Amino acid sequence: MITFGEVKQIVCKLSLENLSVSTDAVIDDISCIVYRNSVFEYGSITINHRHIDIEFLFGESYEIHETSSLFQFIIYSVIFHCYKRNRNLLSKAA
């Protein structure tokens, strides 16, 4: 799970021109951040579409494509926190 501070960083990095609210209002209106891996098959061709959706309480969403630096920032934030949390749990168990 990512921290509230990281959610703030994500929102500051978003290009919000397509949303109907200001950056400050958006932070409190995020309902979830979801990683999606959609698989489309066309005969013998398989296409993976990886992206992150930021969904808002007011019904809009923002899609971050796999090729963007923001996608990488979010993925690495989650991985770092999972690693850190597991490392702390292991050290407490020892």
NORZIFEN-V529972 format. One record per pair of residues at least 24 apart in sequence whose ideal C-beta (glycine too) atoms are under 10 Angstrom apart, sorted by the first residue. I is the first residue (numbers start at 0). J is the second residue. D is the distance in Angstrom with one decimal. If there is no record, write none. Layout:
i,j,d
I,J,D
I,J,D
This chain:
i,j,d
0,32,9.8
0,76,9.7
0,77,7.5
0,80,6.4
0,81,8.4
0,84,8.4
1,32,7.3
1,72,10.0
1,73,7.2
1,76,4.9
1,77,5.8
1,79,9.1
1,80,6.2
2,76,8.1
2,80,7.4
3,29,9.9
4,76,9.9
5,32,9.7
5,72,8.4
5,73,8.0
5,76,5.0
5,77,9.0
5,79,9.6
5,80,8.4
6,32,7.4
6,53,9.1
6,73,9.6
6,76,9.5
8,69,9.5
8,72,7.5
8,73,9.4
8,76,8.3
9,51,9.1
9,53,7.3
9,61,9.7
9,63,8.6
9,69,6.8
9,72,7.2
9,73,6.2
9,76,8.3
10,53,8.2
10,61,9.5
12,63,9.3
12,67,9.3
12,68,8.2
12,69,5.1
12,72,7.1
12,73,9.4
13,53,7.4
13,61,6.1
13,63,8.1
13,69,7.2
14,61,8.5
14,63,9.8
14,67,9.8
14,69,9.1
15,61,7.9
17,59,8.4
17,61,7.6
18,53,9.8
18,55,7.7
18,57,9.0
18,59,5.9
18,60,9.5
18,61,6.9
19,55,9.6
19,57,7.6
19,58,9.8
19,59,6.9
20,55,8.1
20,57,7.1
20,59,8.4
24,55,9.6
24,57,9.1
25,53,8.8
25,55,6.9
25,56,9.9
25,57,9.3
25,59,9.4
25,61,9.0
27,55,9.8
27,56,8.3
28,54,9.6
28,55,4.8
28,56,4.6
28,57,5.9
28,58,9.9
28,59,8.9
29,53,6.1
29,54,7.3
29,55,6.1
29,56,7.6
29,61,9.5
30,54,5.0
30,55,6.1
30,56,5.0
30,57,9.1
30,58,9.5
30,60,9.2
31,55,9.2
31,56,9.8
31,60,9.5
32,61,9.7
32,63,9.1
32,73,7.0
32,77,9.1
33,60,9.0
34,63,9.7
34,65,9.9
34,70,9.2
34,73,8.1
34,74,7.6
34,77,8.1
35,62,8.7
36,65,9.2
49,74,9.5
51,77,9.8
